[in-house]
Amino acid sequence: MLKTVEGVYKEGKVMLSEVPSGIVESPVIVTFLEAKSPEVTPKKMYFGMFADNNQSTEEDLKTVEFHGDIDDCLDWS
């Protein structure tokens, strides 16, 4: 009887995801599958996706205003 069990080969050892029932000792054939990297679906941004009823004020813009970086040795005056 053939039985299939998933597992992972890591650092010279095969670690099974479950213990096969009814098998004390048996010859095995290990097949290595191609490792797949997880598919990353691009997240699309669209105009207005962050919009709500709040509008930016002059005070908001002053809070985030860039005043130069002291550590870059550039003259920002």
C-alpha positions as a Markdown table, in Angstrom:
| # | Residue | x | y | z |
|---|---|---|---|---|
| 1 | Met | 0.0 | 0.0 | 0.0 |
| 2 | Leu | 1.3 | 3.5 | -0.9 |
| 3 | Lys | 0.8 | 6.4 | 1.5 |
| 4 | Thr | 1.7 | 10.0 | 0.9 |
| 5 | Val | 2.7 | 12.4 | 3.7 |
| 6 | Glu | 3.8 | 16.0 | 3.2 |
| 7 | Gly | 6.9 | 17.3 | 4.9 |
| 8 | Val | 10.0 | 19.5 | 4.7 |
| 9 | Tyr | 13.6 | 18.7 | 4.1 |
| 10 | Lys | 15.8 | 21.0 | 6.3 |
| 11 | Glu | 19.3 | 20.7 | 7.5 |
| 12 | Gly | 19.7 | 17.1 | 6.3 |
| 13 | Lys | 16.5 | 15.8 | 7.9 |
| 14 | Val | 13.0 | 15.2 | 6.6 |
| 15 | Met | 10.4 | 16.5 | 9.0 |
| 16 | Leu | 6.9 | 15.1 | 8.3 |
| 17 | Ser | 3.8 | 17.2 | 8.8 |
| 18 | Glu | 2.0 | 14.2 | 10.3 |
| 19 | Val | 2.8 | 10.8 | 11.6 |
| 20 | Pro | 1.6 | 8.1 | 9.1 |
| 21 | Ser | -0.8 | 5.8 | 10.9 |
| 22 | Gly | -0.3 | 2.0 | 10.8 |
| 23 | Ile | 3.3 | 2.2 | 9.6 |
| 24 | Val | 6.1 | 1.1 | 11.9 |
| 25 | Glu | 8.9 | 0.7 | 9.4 |
| 26 | Ser | 8.9 | 1.0 | 5.6 |
| 27 | Pro | 11.2 | 1.8 | 2.7 |
| 28 | Val | 10.6 | 5.3 | 1.4 |
| 29 | Ile | 11.2 | 7.4 | -1.8 |
| 30 | Val | 11.7 | 11.1 | -1.2 |
| 31 | Thr | 10.8 | 13.4 | -4.1 |
| 32 | Phe | 12.0 | 17.0 | -3.8 |
| 33 | Leu | 9.5 | 19.6 | -5.1 |
| 34 | Glu | 10.5 | 22.9 | -6.5 |
| 35 | Ala | 10.3 | 25.6 | -3.8 |
| 36 | Lys | 7.8 | 28.2 | -4.8 |
| 37 | Ser | 8.2 | 31.8 | -3.5 |
| 38 | Pro | 4.8 | 33.2 | -2.4 |
| 39 | Glu | 3.0 | 35.2 | -5.1 |
| 40 | Val | 2.8 | 38.8 | -4.3 |
| 41 | Thr | -0.1 | 40.6 | -5.9 |
| 42 | Pro | 0.5 | 44.2 | -6.5 |
| 43 | Lys | -1.6 | 46.5 | -4.5 |
| 44 | Lys | -3.1 | 49.2 | -6.6 |
| 45 | Met | -3.7 | 52.7 | -5.4 |
| 46 | Tyr | -6.4 | 54.7 | -7.0 |
| 47 | Phe | -7.4 | 58.4 | -6.8 |
| 48 | Gly | -9.5 | 59.1 | -3.7 |
| 49 | Met | -8.9 | 55.9 | -1.8 |
| 50 | Phe | -7.8 | 57.8 | 1.2 |
| 51 | Ala | -10.3 | 60.7 | 0.9 |
| 52 | Asp | -12.8 | 61.6 | 3.5 |
| 53 | Asn | -14.5 | 64.8 | 4.7 |
| 54 | Asn | -11.4 | 66.2 | 6.5 |
| 55 | Gln | -9.4 | 68.7 | 4.4 |
| 56 | Ser | -5.8 | 69.7 | 5.1 |
| 57 | Thr | -5.3 | 73.1 | 6.8 |
| 58 | Glu | -2.4 | 75.5 | 6.7 |
| 59 | Glu | -1.5 | 74.4 | 10.2 |
| 60 | Asp | -1.3 | 70.7 | 9.0 |
| 61 | Leu | 1.1 | 71.7 | 6.3 |
| 62 | Lys | 3.3 | 73.7 | 8.7 |
| 63 | Thr | 3.5 | 70.6 | 10.9 |
| 64 | Val | 5.0 | 68.4 | 8.2 |
| 65 | Glu | 7.1 | 71.1 | 6.5 |
| 66 | Phe | 10.7 | 70.1 | 5.7 |
| 67 | His | 13.4 | 72.3 | 7.3 |
| 68 | Gly | 16.5 | 70.6 | 6.0 |
| 69 | Asp | 18.7 | 67.8 | 7.5 |
| 70 | Ile | 21.5 | 69.0 | 9.7 |
| 71 | Asp | 23.5 | 65.9 | 9.1 |
| 72 | Asp | 23.7 | 66.1 | 5.3 |
| 73 | Cys | 26.1 | 69.1 | 5.4 |
| 74 | Leu | 24.1 | 71.1 | 2.9 |
| 75 | Asp | 23.1 | 74.7 | 3.1 |
| 76 | Trp | 19.3 | 74.8 | 3.3 |
| 77 | Ser | 19.1 | 78.6 | 3.9 |
